[in-house]
């Protein structure tokens, strides 16, 4: 008898419906899985065999063929264990039920338990879009699956429990939709640093506030120990809370990457990723035989912190140019291309020279001028042109470090940033833009209105600094953010002046 069961295949962050056909016919005992399975899918034969037997059912000693259609699509992962097992039980007449409007997702353990499966959120969303109303998922993934509205989530802990439900012996279990508080998803994170505990560096805190208010990229440079990393780790504390749509986007990425723990159904805090400079191109951008999101996609709607920026190498930094501009990253393979979201804030930190003390008033630099020049030129001009804010982080004096007074708290800064973002949300409500940094020349023309004094100052800066067209637009976008923080409709000269001070420039 032939049985047809429906499941999903995850391709990047999207998916496609997979029809699992199981046919049992007379012949020598044989179990084959066809339809371009990878190693994990091929090994499902042994998992299904043990799970069926250990759940109290009979494994047919006949010729068994399981086909995963469409056959030209590569199948990866263990999520097909459950549909293959159910198809086998139906085909062998051990159960009789209508599963035409049901999608089955889940990995089986040898004792018949259902394990956590990566990418549940994307697969359930796909099944819902295709009109399937009943989605069977592992009990561990129930709250994640329940984030998709309009579908009936059926969570089960074991194969035998699922079969009893299909036979009408037990009712459908209910989904616990209570939400667990979620911390930042990056395992390398320390606790968010409060602005109040950072001594001095008020001008850098101001630059970070402007960057957070408009989603602008920022690079900090200064000697070792001046607080660049500490300041970068304080940035998530002043970013506005994520909207429900943004939280779902981030959760889908972490779910597909296998980085979403079962107890955290929805990521509510903005990601903060800090990869080491020894990371590969595929690790940063994404890739692999079955492409998965890289660090820039894991930073989506959050912060990507690159410490020791010149050490990343020119090739790594150059691959960031397209994501910084387009907010997406495209990975091409022989079988096609995949696109991952990459709308992140880039925060870089660097020393002015290899020894770190070029221009420092307290310690002499031991690098010769040629070495300093070569070190700084590791970061290309086109890459620097995509940086909105370039700020120096100087050495901190003893008086500031020993001062017992606390600075302004992060929650007060976050309030101003959130108000500025709300202004931008209203400004761009008719478009897909979310922040000033995402404006195209069309939006710059429509929303970046300046007074006469601001126009004169910008004209003089363009001539004296030989700024490119991209730099011109970035100054206007940055000025628009500074004006939003002051709740000003018009960009004035002081807004342009502050934006110009943040322009990237080389020290040598």
N, C-alpha and C positions, 0 to 999 in steps of 0.2 A: 504494500500500500504506500502511496505517496502522500506526504504531509508537507504543508507549506506554512512556515512561521516567518514573522517579520522582525527584523532587527535594524541596527544602524551602523554605518561605518563612519569613522571620524577622519576627515581630511583637513589638516590644519586646524582651524577653529570651526569649520563648517562640517557638514556631513551629507550622507546620502542614504536613502532607505535600501536595505539589503534584504532580499528574499532568500530565506534559508529553506532549501528543499531537501527532505530526507526520504530516501526510498529504501525499503527493505525487501529483498527478493531472495528466493531459494538459491542455495549454492554454498560453497565452502565459506567458513567464517572469514570475513574480510571487512575492514572498516577503512573507507577512503574519504578524504575531504578535498574537494576540488573547488576551483574558483579563485585562483591566484592567492592562496593563503601564505602568510609568512610562517616563521618557525613557531611563534607563539600560538597561531591558529592550528597548525599541524599537530602540535602537542595536545590540542584539545581532545584528541581521540582517547588518550590515557586518562585525562581528567574526567571526561564524560563517562567512560567505562567504570571507573572506580566510584564516582558520585552516584551513578544509577544503582549500582549494586549495594553500596553502603546506605542508600536511602530506602532499601527494602523492595526494589523493583527488579525485574528480570532483564538482563542485557541480552538481546537476541543474538544467538550464535548462527547468523546468516550473513548474506552479502549486504552490507550497509554502505550506501553512498550519500554523502551530504554535499550539496552544491550551494555555493554562495554566489548569488547573482546580484548585479551584473558581473560576468566572469572576467571582463577585461579590467576590472578595478582591483588594485592590490589591497588585500585585507590584512590588517595588522591588529595585534592585541588580543586579549583573552575574552573580550565581551561577547563572543559568539558561543561560549560554552553552554549558556542557559538555553538559547533558542535551539541549538543542536540536540540537547538532551530532551527538551519538550517535543521536538519533532520526532525523535526516535520513539518516545513513549506513545505518541499518537499513531505513528506508522505501525507500531507493533500491537495496536489495539489494547494497550494497557490503560489508556484513558480516552474518553470521547468528549470533546468540547469544541465550541466555536471560538477560534482565535483570530478570525479574519480582521478584527478591528483592534488588535492588541499588538504592541511591540514589546519584545523581550530583550532585556539588557542585563548582563551580569557574568562574572567569572565564577566558576565552581571550584571548590576545594575537593579533595579526595573523599571527605566524609559527607559531601552533599551540601555544605554550607555555601551561602552566596557571599562573595568577597567584594570589597570596595573596587569600583571600576572608574578609570580616568575618563574625563570628558562627558560625564553624565548630563550636565547642564546643556551642552550644545546638542547632544543627541536627542534629549527630550524636547528641546525647542524645535528641532527639525521634525520630529514625529508629530508634534502638534500642528506645525505648518502644513503637513501633508494629510491632516484630517484624522489621524489616529487619536482615539479618545482614552484608551486604556494603556498605560505604560507600566510594565513590571520591572522593578529595579531592586537591587540589594537593599536590605533594611538600613545599612550604613550610609547609603546615598539618598535616603528618602527626603531629608530636608533640603538638600541641594536640588533634587528634581522638582520639589514643590515650589521652587521659585518661579517656575513656568506656570502661568495661569491658564485656566480653561481646559486642563486635562485631568484625568483620574489617575493618580499615582497609586500603584499597588506595590507596597514594599514587603519583601519576604526575607526571612533569615535563612531558610533552608529550601532545598528542592522538594522535599516531602511536604512541607507546609504549603508550597505553591500548588502542588498536585491536588492536595486536599481541597484547596479553594476552587480549582478548576472543576473538580468533581462535585462541588456544591456542598461539601461536608462542613466547611467553616466559612464565616463571613470574611469580607475583605478587611485587612487591618487598616487602622487609621494612621494618618501621618502626623507626627509631632512637628508642628510648624514653629515652635518656640525658637527664638534666635539667640545664639551664643555670642557674647561680645568677642570681637576679633581684633587682634593686634596687627601690627604691620606684618605682611606676609614674608618679608625677607628674613631668612634665618640669621643672617649676619648682623641684623640690626641690634643696636643697643637701644636703651630707652631714649625717647625723644628728649633732646636738650631744650630747656627753657631759656629764652632770651635773657631772662632776669639773672641767670647765673653765669653769663658770659661777660667777663670784665672788659671794659673799653670797646674799641672797634665799632663805635656808634655809626660811623659812615658806612661800614660794611653791613650792619644791620639794616640801615636804610636801603641799601642796594638790594638786599635780600627781600625786603618788604615790597619794593617796586617790582622785582622779578616775580614774586608770588602773586601780586595783584594782577599782572598781565600775562602770566605764563611764559616769561622771557627766559632765555638761556643766559647763564652767568658763569664767568671764569674768575677765580680769585688767585692772585699771585702774591707771594711774599716769602720771607725766610722760614726755615723749619721752626716749629713750635709757636708760631704766631696765632694759631687757632683756626686755620682754614678748615680742617676736618670737623672740628667742633661746630663751627658755624654752619657747615653743610648739613650736619645731622640735626641742626635746629630747624631747618627749613620745613620739614613736614608738619611741625607744630604750628606754623602760621598759615599753612594752606587751608583754603575753605573745605568744609566737609564735602564728600562726594555725593552727587545726586544718586537716586535709585538706578538710573540708566547707566551712569558711570560705574557704579558698584557691580552691576550685572556684567558689564564689559570686562572688568578686571577679573571677576570671578570665573568667567568663561575661559580666560587665558590661563589662569592658574589651574583650573580643572583639567583642561586639555594637556597641560604640561605635567600633570601628576603632582603638583605642589600644593594642592588644596586638601588639607586634612579632613577626614569625614566629620569631625566635630565642628568644623567652621563652614557652615553652608553659604555664607555671604560675607565677602570682604568689605568692610566698611571704611577702613583707614587707607590712606593713599600709599602705594608702594614706595619703598626706598631701596634701590639696588646699588650696590657698591662693588662691582667686579674688580679683580686684580688686573694689573696691566699685562700679565702673562696670558690673559684669556685669548682664545682663538677667534678668528673671524666668525665661524659658525656659532660659537658660544655667545658672541656679542650680538650678532645680527639675527641668528637663527639658521637652522639647516639640519643636516643629517640625511640618512637614507630615506626615512620618513620625516620630512621637515617638521621641526617643532619650534615654538617661539624662542627667541634668544633674550638676552638681558634687556635689550631696548624695548621689546614687546612686554616683558615682565614689568617694565617701568611705566607702562601705559597709564595715563592719568596720574602719574606720580613723578618721582625724581630719579634720574640716573646720575649717580655721583662717580666721576672719574678722577681719582686721586693720582697725583704724579702724572698729569696729563701728557707731557711730551714722551714719557716712557711707553705709552701705548703703541707708538710707532705710527708712521705716516699712513701706512696702508689701512690700519684699523680706523684711524680718524677720518680718512677719506670716505670709507663706506658709511659713515654717519651723515654725510652731507645730504643724501637723498631723503632719509627719514626725518632729518631736522627740517627740511623744506616741505615735504609732502605729508608728514605725519603718518605715513605708512611705510612698510618695507615689503618688497617683493622678492621672493626666493624662486629662482627658476631651476627646474630639473628637466631631464629628458622627457618625462611623462607629462609635463605641464608646469604651471606657475602657481604659487600660493602667495596670498597677500595677508600679512598680519598687521594689526594696528600698532602704531608707535608714536602716540601723541604724548610725549614726555617732556619734562623740563630737564635740560642738561645743566649740571653743575660740575664745573671742573676746578681743580686745584693744582697749582704748579709752583715750583721754585723758579726764581729768576735765572738761575744758572745751575750747573751740576753740583757745585758745593752748597748752593742755596743762599749765599750771602752777597751776591752782586748788588751793590747799591745800599747795603746795610750800614747804618752809621756806627754800629757797635763792634762788628767783627769784620775783618778784611776778607775780601774774596780771593781765593787761591786759583781761580781759573784765568787763563789768558783770554784776551778779547775775542780771538778767533773761536775758541771753544764755547764762549758765551753765545756768540752769534749763531754758531751751528746748532747749539742746544735749542735756542728760541725758534730757529727756522724749521725745527721738526714739525711745528704747527704751521700749516700752509696759510697763505693769505685768503683763499676761498673759504677755508674752514673758519678762520677768524671773522670773516665777513658775515657769518651766520650766528655770531655771538652778539647778543644785544648789550650785555653789561660786562665790562672788564674792570675789575676793582682791585686795588692794592690793599693787602693786609699787612700792615707794618708791625715791627717789634713792639711789644707791650711794656710800658714802664712799670717799675716796682710800685709806684704810688697807686696806679690803677689796679694792679693785681691785689694789693693789700687793702684796698678800700672795702669796707664791710657793707656799704650800701648796695642794694640790689637795683638792677636796671628795670626797664619796662618789661612786663610779663608778656609771654607769647600770646596768651588769650586776648589781650588788648590789641596787639598787632593783628591777630587773626580776624578780629572784629572789623578793623578797617579794611583788611584785604577782602573779606567777604562782602562788605558793602560795595567795594569797587567792582568785584566780580558780578554783583547783582546789577550794577549799572550796565556792564557789558552784556549780561544776559538779556536785558531789555533791549539793548541796542541791536543785538544780533538775533532777536527772536524770530525773524523771518528767514533766517539762514541757518546753516549747520555749524556756524562758528561758535566757539565757546569763550574765547579770550582775545584780547587785542593782538597778541603775538601771531594769531592765525590769519589776520587780515591780509587780503590780496590788494593789489594796487587799486582795484575798484572800491573796496571798503575804505582804504586810506583816503581816496579822493572824496568820498561821501561823508566820512566821520571825523577826519583830522583837519578841522577848520582852524586856522591860525590868525592872530591879529597882525597888524603891520610890523610891530617891533619884533615879533617872533619870526616873521618872514625875512626881515633884514638880517637877523642874527643867523638864521639857517643858511641864507645865501652866502654870507661871509664865511661860515664854517665849511661849506661845500668847496669854496675856492681855495681857502688856506690849507685844508686837510686833504684835498683831492679825493673826496669821497665818491664811491661808486653809487650807481642808481639803487642797488640793494641797500647800501648803508643809508642813503637818503630816506628810503621808506622805513627802515628800521628805527631811525631817529624819530620819525613822526609817530610810529606805533608806540615807541617807548614814551614819548612826550604825551601821547593820548592816555597812557596808563597813569603817568604822574598827575595829569590833570584830573583823572577820575578819582584818584586818592584825595584830591582837594575838592572834589565835586564841582569842577569847573567845566562848563560846556565848551569853552573856547580854549585852545592851546595858546598860552602866553609865553613871553620871552623867558621867564624864569623856568618854565617847564622844558623849553628847548635847551636852555643852558645846562640844566641838570642832565638831560639825555645825552648831550654832547660830551660831558665829562665821563660818561660811562663807555665811550667808544673804545673798541679794542685798539691797542697801539703797541708797537715794539719798543723795548727799552734801549735797544742798540740799533 
